[in-house]
Amino acid sequence: MDIQTILVILLFMAAAFYVGRMLYRSISPKKGGCASGCGKCGADFSNVDPSKK
């Protein structure tokens, strides 16, 4: 095998791992928070005055 073939195989394996990890995270049960995973649910808005814009 030449170096290009090895690099293509490694790149393909890395991409397959990345996609598999994303699929696993989307299917696995969530540990808390909302379903979007954006991180806004954990923010503390208790000191924000809603009347000010």
N, C-alpha and C positions, 0 to 999 in steps of 0.2 A: 504494500500500500504506500502511496506517496503522501506527502504532507497535506495536499489539498483535500484528499479524500478523508483523512483523519480530522481535519478542521471542519469539514462539512458534517461529518458524523457527530462531532462534539457540539456543534451549533444546533443541529437537529435535536440532540438529546436535551440540551439546555432549553430549547423552545418547548419541547414536549413536557418537560418537568414544570415549566412556568405555566403552561396551559392546564396541566393536570392539577397543579396547586390552586389555580383560580377556580377550577371546577369543584375541587374538594371544599374550598372555603365557602362557595356559594351553596353547596348542598348540605354541609355539616350544620348541626344545630347551633344556634347563636347562644352565647353565654350571657348576653344582656344588651340593653340598649335597643335602638330601633333597627329596622332591617336595612337601612341604606348604608350604614357603616361610615357616615361622614364625620362623626365625632361631635356633632352639635348637641347631642343628647346629654353629654357629660358637662357641658358648659354651665357656669353659674351666672344667671341673669338676675339675681336677687337685688343687686344694687343699681339696676338700670331703671331710669325714670321713663315710662312709656309716653308721657305727655310731651317730652322734648324730642324734636326731630332735627 
